[in-house]
Amino acid sequence: MLRRLVAAPLAVTVALAGLVLVACGSGDNKVTSVQAVDADCGDVQYSGSGTASKLIVSDLPLKGDSAERSKQMNDAIVQELARKGWQAGSTQVAFQACDDSLESTGEWDESLCRSNADAYASNPDVIGVIGTYNSGCAAVEIPILNRAPGGGLAMVSPGNTLVCLTEPGSICKPNEPDVYYPSGRRNYIRVVPNDAVQMAGLATFANEQGIRKTFVLVAARDPTSKGQADTFVGAAAKLGMQIAGTAEWDQRAKSYTELMSQVKASGADSVLLAGLLEQNGARIIKDKVSVLGPNDGAVKLLAPDGFAQQATIEQAGPASKGMFVSQPGKVPSSLTGAGSAFVKEVKAQVGGGPLEVFAPYAGQAAEVLIPAIQSGDGTRAGVIESLFRTHVSDGIVGSFEITPSGDPSPAPISVSQAAETFRLAKTITPLPQLIAAARGG
């Protein structure tokens, strides 16, 4: 259940027989009927005036280690809708937050992602999806939404980084990315840089730190983690760095000391953890330090965005100190202009903890989707067409445009270091030839 961000004394949500009755915050007590999504979702939220006729849904992992990050992302979406008066031109828009994770694992689930996408596609009131966070879930949902009635259903991701969702390369399967768009028309964009950009940036940073020989550890049975490993290797090779070895870690293992002994024997001066905190990440960080020493010592610890959350520091404790994590895009503290103002608004709502890096990007996804609904006349096909004409000037995360592939440009990345929180070390815009090398293009 999401915390409401908008002061609306008269706003009361009542779900009954698939219809949601919402009293508007204007004091008119007007009632609108929006068909709620029949999936693992919260209540429909709406605090605008007039009648909401369309519904934006978010699709994020609301359980497990990612719960706080996803909650902040949903808070940011609601904050942006409130800033826009819950309207896109003449169309009043409500919001519903949906969950793609399992209680038993805390991770996204393929069956749940599929059933969620089916529910969105079949609900005529859903005009856009903000999500997913996990790229594997997006790979399941995009093709379903691509074939949705009305010319497809738009999906705007604030968190997916898998290259192959939008671009081809030697790291991708031969049928990627076309396999995700069976209609032949794209319906998916993202507002964060993909892993070719992220890992080219992380490799650039590592090289600048004097790192020359990295051992790459990959979460077993996870194509997204494998993609991050491959993109880092491609960029590192271009920079003249060595790969000391590669190995998988089993998230069900009770100890990784033998694996870290293998790393030690390789002579590596750094370890890359390509995976997620949810994949027993805290244990592997602790075992890295116990065998190879502190992360600010002789053997550095690097990780991508799956570890870039406060929960990493909380769960790994002192062992996390000094590790470097990359994050696609800019961290909240580095945002300026409209972004700085937005961060202050959201931080006032989420409490005293640090604002997660993906929260402003969730707000940016909403900021992109709302005008697309307006210029697309509230039709699914029109929204998709409008999204691919996106040019943002001084938006929440800065100025950028959406390329024909559905990716943002320009696309900076951030590298932060763990202390009590993750603190920004450097913002990097990697060279185009390094991004190409990471993609294997």
N, C-alpha and C positions, 0 to 999 in steps of 0.2 A: 504494500500500500504506500503510495507516494505522499510525501508531505506537500500540502498546498502552498504555493509561493505567493498567490495573489490574495490580497485582502478583499474578500467578497462575502460580507455578512449574510447575504441572502442566498449564497450558492449552496445548494443541496443536491446531491446526486442520488437518484433512486433507480435501481435496475429492476425491471419487471418484464418478464416474458420477451427478452431480447430487445426491448425498447428502453432507452435511458431518458428519464425525465430530468431536465436540468433547469433550475431556477436561475435566472441571469443576475449578474451583479449590478445591473443598472437600477434595480429597484422596481422594474416593471412587472416582475413575477411572470414574465412570459415563459412558456414552456416549449421546448423543442424536442423532437424525437429523432435520435440518431441511433442506428442499429449498432449495438456494441459487438465487438469481435468475440466470437465464441471460441476462446482459447485460454491459455494460462495467462490472463491479463488482469490488471487492476480495474478500478472503476473509471468510467469516462469522466474527464475533467473539462470543465468549461466555465469561464467567468466573464464572458463577454456580454454585450447587449444584443438584443435581437435573437434571431433563430440560427443555431448552428446546423448546417446542412451537410457538412463534410467532416471526415475524421482522419487525423494523422495518428499513426501508431508508431511506437518505438519497439524494437526487437533487440533485447540485450540480456546478458546473463545476470539475473537478479539474486542468485544464491551463491554460496561459497565465497572464495577469496575475492571475487570481483564484485561482490554485492555493493560495497561502498562506492566504488568507481562508477558502477552503473546507476546507482541512485543519484549521484551527482550529475551524471549525464542527463537523466530524466529531469532533474531540477532545472538544469540549464535550458532544456527544450521548453519547459513550462514558462520559464522566465522570459524567453524570447517571444513566445506566443502572447504573453501578457503585455510585453512591450509593444507588440503590434495590435493590441486590442482584440486578440483572438479572431482576427479577420485577415483575409487575403483579397484586397479589393472589396467587392460586394459580397464575397463568400465568407460566411462565419465558420470557423473551424474549431472543432473540439479535439481532444487528445486522449489517447489511451496507451498505457505502458504495458507491454507484454514481455514475458519471460521465456528464454530459450534454453534454460539450464535445468538440471536435475538436482533434487534435494540430496540424493545419495552420493553424488560426485562433486557437485558445485560447478560442473563444466557444461558447456553447450552439448546438446544431444541431437543427433541427426534426425531421429524420428520426430522430435518435438519441433525442430526447425522446419521440417517438411509440413507437418500439420499446421503450424502457425502460418506458413506461406499460403497453404490452401485456404485457410480461414480469411486471410487478408484479401486474396484474389476474389473470393466468392462473395465478399461483403461489398455491395455497391456504394456504400457510403465512404469506404476507405479510399482516400485520394493520394496518399503517399506513405511510404515506410521510411523511418529513420533507423538505420541499423545496417548490418549487424555490427557487433564488435569483433567477433571471431570470424576469420576468413572462411574457415571450413563450413560454418553455418551459412555464410553468404553463398558459397558454391552450391548449396542445396536449394536455397530460396530464390536466387536470381532467375533460374530458368522457369520456375513456377510462376513468378510474378511477370516474367516476360510474356507469358501466354495468357495472362489474365484478361477477362472481358474488358472491352473498351479501349483496346489498343495497347494493353500492357499496363503494369502498375509501377510507378516510379519508386526507386529505392536510392536513398542518399546515405552513404556510410560515413560516420565520424570516426571509425576505428579500423576498418579492414586495410591490411597492408600487403596481402598476397599479390605479387606482380601479375600472375596469370589470370586473374579475374578480368583484367582490362588490356593487357599487353602480351604479345608473344615473345618467345625467347628460348634459348637452348635449355633453360632450366624448367621450361613448361612442357606439358604434353603436346603432341602435334595438333590435337583438336582444340587446344586452348588459345585464346579465350572464346572462340566462336561457339563452343559447345554450351556455353551459358546463355546464349541468345538465340534460341531455336526459331524465333520469328524472323531473324535476320536484321532486327532493329534493336538497338541498345536501349535499355531502360534503367541503367545503373550508373551512378557517378559516386565519387568519394571526395571528401574535402581534406583528407590527409594524404601525405606522400606515400607511395607504395614502398615495398621492401628494397627494391633496387636503389631507390634514393636513400632510404634509411640506412641500409648496410654499407652503401658507398660512403655515406657520411661518417658512420662509426669506424670504418676502416681508415678513412682520412684522419680522424681524430687519433686512433690508435697509432698510426704511423707518426703523427706529430708528437706523440708521447714517447717515442723511441721504441715502441713495441715492434719486434721483428719476426717473432716466431710464435704463432698462435695454435693452440690445440682446440679443435672445434668439437663440442659436445652437443648432440642433437636429441631432443625428446623423441623416444621411439614411437613409431606408428602415427606420426603427426606430419602430414604433408606440408602444412604451413611452416612448422619449425624447420623442416628439411629445406624449404624454399628460402628461409632466412639464412640458413647455413650456406647454401649454394651461392646466394648473392654476396655474402661477405667474402667467401673464397674467391669469387670472380674479381671483386674490387681489390682485395688484398694482393692477388697475383699481379694485377695491373700496376700496383704501387711497389712491386718488388719484394713484398713480404712473403715469408714462408709459412706453410701450414705444417705444423709438427705432427699432426695426426688427426683423425676423426674417429668418433665412436658415438654410440647411442647410449642414453640412460633410460632405464626402465622406471617409470614413475611409481611402480609398485614395490620397488626395492627398499629394504630397510637401511641399507648402508651403501655409500659410494666411495669408501676409502680405497678399495682395490682399483676402482676406475681412476681415482686421483693419483694413485701410485703409478699407473700407466702414463698419466700425464707427466708426472715428475721424471720418469725414465726417459721421456722424449726430449727433455731439455727445453721445453716450451717456456717462454717468458710471459705467457698470458693464456687465459682460458676464455672461450666464448661459450656461453650457455644459450643455445638457440632453442627456446621453448617458452613455457609459461610458469608462473609461480604456482599455479594449480597442479602442475605436474611434479609434485614433490620438490618444488624449487627451493624451499627453505632448507630441507635436508641436504641437498647437493651443495648449497652455499656453505653450510656449516662444515661439511666434510672437505670441501675445497680448502677452507682455512685451516682445518686441523692437520691436513697433510702437506699443503703447499705454502702455508703461512698467510699473513694478513694481505688483504687486497691492495693495500698501498705499499706492499713490500716488493720482493723480487719477481713474483708472479702475479700479474694484474688479473682482475676479473671483469669481463665485459658481458653485457646482456642486452637484448633488444627490448621492445616496449612491453612484452609480456611480463616483465619484472618491474616496469616503471610505475609502481604504485606504492603507497605508504604501507600497505599490507606486507610487502617484501621486508621492509625494515622491522616491522612489528613481529613478524614470524621468525625471521632469521636472526634477529637481535644483533649483538655486537659483531657477529660474523659478516653482516652486510656492509659494515663500515668500509668506505673506500672504493667499493665497487662502482663501475661506470655503467650507466644504462643509456641507451639511445631511445629517443622518442620522435615519432614522425611529426613534424611541424614544430611550433614554438611552445615553450612552457608558459603557463599563465603569467608568471612574474615578468616575462619579457614582452608581453603584449602592450601596445600603445594605442592612443586614440580611443576609438569605439571599443576596442578589445579591453583596454584597461578599465573603462567604465563598466563594462559588462562583468568583468571578473569581480569588481567590488560588489556589484549587486548580488551575484551568485554566492560569493563568500559570506555575505550577510545572512544568507538563507541556510547554508549547509553547516554552520557551526564553526567551532574553533579549529578543526583539523585542517590539514593542507588541502588545497584544491587540486584534484587530480588533473593530469595534463589533457585528458580527453573531454573534460566537461566543456571548455570553450568550443571545442570542435563539434560537440553535439548541438550547442547553441548556434554555431555557424551552419550546421546542416539544416536547422530550422529556418535560419535567416535566408538560406538559398531556396528552400522549398516553398516558403510562403509567397514570394513574388512569382515563382513559377506557377503556382496555383492561380494567382491573379491573371497573369498574362496568358495562361493556358485555358482561361474561361472555365476553370473548375472541371475540366474533362481530363480523364486519365491520359489520353494520347497527347492532349495539349500541354499538360504538365511536363511530360517526358521531353517533348520538343523544346519547350522553354528552358529546361535544365541545361541542355547542351548549348544554349546561347548565354550561359552565365558569365558575367563579368562583374566582379565584386571590387568596389573601391572603398578602402578604409572600413572593411568589415570587421567582425569580431576577431578574426585571426589575421587580418591584414588585407592586402589587395592581391587578387589572383583571378584567373579565368579557368574555365573547364575546357580541357582539350577534347578533340574528337574521341579519344579513347575513354574519356570519363574521369581523367586524372586532373588534379590542380597544377597550375603552373603560374609563378615559380613555386618551388617546393623545398623550403628549408627544413632541416632537422636539428634536434637539440641533443646534447649529451650532458647528463647530470651525474653527480657523484653523491653517494649515500653518506649521510651523517645522521643527525636526528631526523632529518627529512632529506629528500633528494634536492640538491642544490645545483643550479645551472653552472656547468663548466664552460660550455661553448655552444653557440648556434652556428651551423655550417650549411652552406649551399654547395653540395658537391659538384664537381666538374661534369659536364655532359658525357665526356668520354669514359669517365669512371662509372657513371650510372649505366651506360651501355655495356660496359664490361661486367658489371654486377648482374645485369639481366641476361647476359649471354647473347645479346643481339648482334 
